[in-house]
Amino acid sequence: MKLTIKPRPFLTFFLVAGSLILAACSSPLPVATETPTTASSTDTPTATIVWFPATNTPTIFPTLPAVPTEDFRPGQGELIFSDTFDQPQLWDTASSSQGSAAIARNQLVLSISEKGPLTITSMRSQPVMSDFYAEATVNLSLCSGKDQYGMLFRAAPGTNYYRFSVNCSGQLRVERVRAADTYPLLDWLSSGDAPAGAPAEVKLGVWADGREIRLFLNDQFQVSVTDQIFSSGALGFFAYAAGQTPVTVSFSGLSVYSVSYLLPTPTPIPSWTPTLTPNP
């Protein structure tokens, strides 16, 4: 007789559940590992904020003393007279086929119509002056190349005077004319203040004190010369035609001022006297 054992249902459930519990207990539990964080090479470092930055101490330079502007017309005083060229009797006037000197529209007009070389001059009859500053405006209507115009001063009878000449090539010159002989105190010198050609306008200025003479164009100092031949005389103007073309220049607004100026006395140079020591 064969014996068959049938398992009971609750026993089967117990065996299966126990097997599962044993299997779970025998497997090792997973261990969580911490992955180290590495800094990325692309991270940009944060700049440190400087709330109170240091300031540069400015360098203090010494203050330079003010240099006074040199006075090229020292001793210039009050106005002696001004001439608006409305009194023809004060000036030498003439007219011919070669040229003319005439007072017209408050100007002294000097014209040369024939080919040169020709000079026309007009002198003022009064006053006679020694030390002064005189200025006048010249309007150039016809003038070119070596044609000239300018001011005569300290003029005396017998063709004796100083002459401030400007040519229409932009040059100036100072001359002494004595008994009709011309001697240059300063030969032709180029100047940026002298107009080259016509039409143009320029102001002439002459400062004279004793033997020193200073010349100006458009209120700009040009040159200084010294000469003691003529000490006083009258004023006048001239025009000169050097070539084949006519010349016409006009003078206006003549003003003459007094000048009282003493040249500074030069500082004497101390002399050295050797000390004699007796020989032993």
C-alpha positions as semicolon CSV with decimal commas, in nm:
position;residue;x (nm);y (nm);z (nm)
1;M;0,000;0,000;0,000
2;K;0,149;0,335;-0,112
3;L;0,131;0,628;0,123
4;T;0,093;0,974;-0,037
5;I;0,148;1,278;0,175
6;K;-0,033;1,587;0,055
7;P;0,112;1,909;0,181
8;R;-0,120;2,139;0,359
9;P;-0,181;2,483;0,204
10;F;-0,071;2,687;0,502
11;L;0,255;2,492;0,519
12;T;0,332;2,566;0,157
13;F;0,280;2,936;0,206
14;F;0,508;2,930;0,511
15;L;0,789;2,757;0,325
16;V;0,778;2,995;0,028
17;A;0,772;3,303;0,249
18;G;1,061;3,173;0,455
19;S;1,268;3,109;0,146
20;L;1,218;3,464;0,029
21;I;1,315;3,609;0,366
22;L;1,632;3,398;0,379
23;A;1,731;3,503;0,029
24;A;1,687;3,870;0,117
25;C;1,893;3,840;0,431
26;S;2,178;3,661;0,258
27;S;2,226;3,933;-0,018
28;P;2,461;4,221;0,078
29;L;2,298;4,566;0,102
30;P;2,418;4,828;-0,155
31;V;2,646;5,097;-0,005
32;A;2,597;5,454;-0,129
33;T;2,927;5,610;-0,234
34;E;2,984;5,991;-0,244
35;T;3,119;6,120;-0,573
36;P;3,376;6,400;-0,514
37;T;3,293;6,727;-0,682
38;T;3,574;6,869;-0,892
39;A;3,594;7,232;-0,987
40;S;3,539;7,296;-1,353
41;S;3,830;7,452;-1,535
42;T;3,586;7,684;-1,710
43;D;3,455;7,845;-1,390
44;T;3,536;8,218;-1,376
45;P;3,671;8,335;-1,039
46;T;3,468;8,610;-0,881
47;A;3,659;8,942;-0,855
48;T;3,706;9,088;-0,512
49;I;3,523;9,418;-0,478
50;V;3,738;9,699;-0,340
51;W;3,496;9,937;-0,176
52;F;3,748;10,211;-0,093
53;P;4,026;10,212;-0,359
54;A;4,341;10,408;-0,294
55;T;4,366;10,741;-0,478
56;N;4,681;10,877;-0,642
57;T;4,829;11,180;-0,475
58;P;4,864;11,454;-0,742
59;T;5,208;11,599;-0,801
60;I;5,211;11,967;-0,716
61;F;5,430;12,170;-0,951
62;P;5,567;12,508;-0,849
63;T;5,378;12,809;-0,985
64;L;5,579;12,997;-1,245
65;P;5,591;13,372;-1,197
66;A;5,402;13,574;-1,458
67;V;5,632;13,731;-1,716
68;P;5,517;14,078;-1,821
69;T;5,465;14,138;-2,191
70;E;5,748;14,342;-2,332
71;D;5,648;14,695;-2,426
72;F;5,798;14,773;-2,765
73;R;5,670;15,132;-2,751
74;P;5,789;15,241;-2,407
75;G;5,719;15,593;-2,293
76;Q;5,435;15,650;-2,537
77;G;5,229;15,936;-2,403
78;E;4,938;16,154;-2,505
79;L;4,816;16,221;-2,856
80;I;4,994;16,525;-3,001
81;F;4,772;16,552;-3,308
82;S;4,573;16,347;-3,555
83;D;4,526;16,423;-3,923
84;T;4,211;16,323;-4,113
85;F;4,353;16,474;-4,433
86;D;4,088;16,739;-4,462
87;Q;4,330;17,035;-4,477
88;P;4,520;17,028;-4,807
89;Q;4,725;17,335;-4,710
90;L;4,920;17,125;-4,457
91;W;5,057;16,895;-4,728
92;D;5,266;16,926;-5,043
93;T;5,033;16,864;-5,336
94;A;5,109;16,863;-5,708
95;S;4,990;16,718;-6,037
96;S;5,165;16,644;-6,366
97;S;5,163;16,396;-6,652
98;Q;5,394;16,169;-6,452
99;G;5,195;16,159;-6,131
100;S;5,017;16,348;-5,857
101;A;4,991;16,408;-5,483
102;A;4,640;16,508;-5,380
103;I;4,409;16,525;-5,078
104;A;4,079;16,351;-5,156
105;R;3,811;16,183;-4,942
106;N;4,016;16,223;-4,622
107;Q;4,319;16,059;-4,776
108;L;4,655;16,158;-4,916
109;V;4,667;15,992;-5,258
110;L;5,004;15,944;-5,429
111;S;4,992;15,827;-5,792
112;I;5,259;15,758;-6,052
113;S;5,133;15,702;-6,406
114;E;5,463;15,692;-6,602
115;K;5,707;15,402;-6,606
116;G;5,974;15,408;-6,337
117;P;6,196;15,459;-6,168
118;L;6,001;15,755;-6,030
119;T;5,938;15,881;-5,676
120;I;5,667;16,115;-5,550
121;T;5,679;16,266;-5,200
122;S;5,442;16,478;-4,990
123;M;5,559;16,643;-4,666
124;R;5,351;16,788;-4,383
125;S;5,446;17,146;-4,306
126;Q;5,411;17,118;-3,927
127;P;5,496;17,035;-3,658
128;V;5,868;16,967;-3,624
129;M;5,921;16,676;-3,386
130;S;6,207;16,487;-3,226
131;D;6,072;16,202;-3,009
132;F;5,734;16,057;-3,107
133;Y;5,529;15,759;-3,216
134;A;5,347;15,803;-3,550
135;E;5,115;15,563;-3,728
136;A;4,902;15,574;-4,044
137;T;4,706;15,332;-4,260
138;V;4,815;15,266;-4,619
139;N;4,573;15,141;-4,883
140;L;4,741;14,981;-5,186
141;S;4,542;15,016;-5,507
142;L;4,816;14,963;-5,767
143;C;5,145;14,821;-5,645
144;S;5,355;14,520;-5,745
145;G;5,703;14,372;-5,729
146;K;5,969;14,622;-5,625
147;D;5,733;14,922;-5,611
148;Q;5,761;15,096;-5,274
149;Y;5,571;15,317;-5,030
150;G;5,636;15,440;-4,678
151;M;5,689;15,715;-4,422
152;L;5,949;15,991;-4,400
153;F;6,036;16,131;-4,057
154;R;6,274;16,380;-3,896
155;A;6,284;16,548;-4,235
156;A;6,482;16,870;-4,273
157;P;6,539;17,101;-4,571
158;G;6,797;16,992;-4,824
159;T;6,671;16,633;-4,874
160;N;6,762;16,508;-4,527
161;Y;6,540;16,251;-4,354
162;Y;6,491;15,894;-4,239
163;R;6,276;15,672;-4,460
164;F;6,075;15,364;-4,362
165;S;6,018;15,176;-4,688
166;V;5,797;14,877;-4,768
167;N;5,789;14,713;-5,111
168;C;5,512;14,512;-5,276
169;S;5,710;14,190;-5,248
170;G;5,658;14,180;-4,870
171;Q;5,988;14,338;-4,755
172;L;6,086;14,639;-4,544
173;R;6,391;14,863;-4,524
174;V;6,518;15,160;-4,319
175;E;6,731;15,430;-4,481
176;R;6,902;15,754;-4,397
177;V;6,892;16,006;-4,682
178;R;7,142;16,286;-4,636
179;A;7,190;16,550;-4,904
180;A;7,016;16,311;-5,146
181;D;7,264;16,029;-5,069
182;T;7,096;15,712;-4,941
183;Y;7,251;15,496;-4,670
184;P;7,068;15,181;-4,555
185;L;7,043;15,142;-4,179
186;L;6,872;14,808;-4,243
187;D;6,864;14,646;-4,586
188;W;6,561;14,465;-4,726
189;L;6,411;14,224;-4,477
190;S;6,113;13,995;-4,545
191;S;5,813;14,030;-4,315
192;G;5,491;13,831;-4,290
193;D;5,311;14,154;-4,194
194;A;5,401;14,328;-4,520
195;P;5,144;14,262;-4,795
196;A;5,272;14,118;-5,122
197;G;5,092;14,305;-5,398
198;A;4,766;14,495;-5,425
199;P;4,491;14,545;-5,335
200;A;4,586;14,540;-4,970
201;E;4,594;14,748;-4,652
202;V;4,864;14,784;-4,388
203;K;4,936;15,012;-4,092
204;L;5,279;15,174;-4,067
205;G;5,423;15,273;-3,730
206;V;5,744;15,456;-3,634
207;W;5,868;15,497;-3,274
208;A;6,161;15,734;-3,238
209;D;6,341;15,835;-2,919
210;G;6,686;15,984;-2,931
211;R;6,904;15,770;-3,150
212;E;6,681;15,461;-3,137
213;I;6,416;15,395;-3,405
214;R;6,162;15,113;-3,389
215;L;5,941;15,013;-3,680
216;F;5,597;14,849;-3,679
217;L;5,360;14,690;-3,930
218;N;4,999;14,627;-3,826
219;D;5,098;14,705;-3,465
220;Q;5,358;14,428;-3,475
221;F;5,716;14,518;-3,385
222;Q;5,950;14,454;-3,677
223;V;6,298;14,585;-3,609
224;S;6,500;14,842;-3,415
225;V;6,790;15,050;-3,551
226;T;7,008;15,324;-3,404
227;D;7,136;15,642;-3,567
228;Q;7,206;15,988;-3,433
229;I;7,248;16,200;-3,745
230;F;6,899;16,358;-3,746
231;S;6,740;16,456;-3,416
232;S;6,421;16,630;-3,531
233;G;6,214;16,718;-3,835
234;A;5,879;16,687;-4,012
235;L;5,669;16,391;-4,129
236;G;5,578;16,286;-4,481
237;F;5,491;15,997;-4,712
238;F;5,621;15,871;-5,045
239;A;5,552;15,628;-5,331
240;Y;5,802;15,478;-5,575
241;A;5,744;15,309;-5,911
242;A;6,022;15,064;-5,993
243;G;5,907;14,929;-6,329
244;Q;5,665;14,968;-6,613
245;T;5,335;14,958;-6,422
246;P;5,160;15,251;-6,249
247;V;5,149;15,290;-5,870
248;T;4,866;15,430;-5,657
249;V;4,874;15,430;-5,275
250;S;4,661;15,623;-5,024
251;F;4,742;15,728;-4,666
252;S;4,484;15,793;-4,395
253;G;4,432;15,811;-4,019
254;L;4,763;15,971;-3,922
255;S;4,808;15,986;-3,542
256;V;5,116;16,115;-3,360
257;Y;5,188;16,058;-2,987
258;S;5,451;16,195;-2,754
259;V;5,732;15,971;-2,630
260;S;5,929;16,024;-2,311
261;Y;6,163;15,739;-2,244
262;L;6,501;15,705;-2,079
263;L;6,716;15,414;-2,186
264;P;6,810;15,205;-1,883
265;T;7,160;15,265;-1,756
266;P;7,366;14,953;-1,815
267;T;7,479;14,776;-1,499
268;P;7,854;14,828;-1,456
269;I;8,061;14,513;-1,460
270;P;8,272;14,493;-1,144
271;S;8,642;14,489;-1,210
272;W;8,867;14,238;-1,042
273;T;9,179;14,358;-0,865
274;P;9,434;14,089;-0,778
275;T;9,545;14,071;-0,417
276;L;9,920;14,092;-0,377
277;T;10,065;13,857;-0,119
278;P;10,426;13,915;-0,008
279;N;10,655;13,624;-0,066
280;P;10,793;13,465;0,248
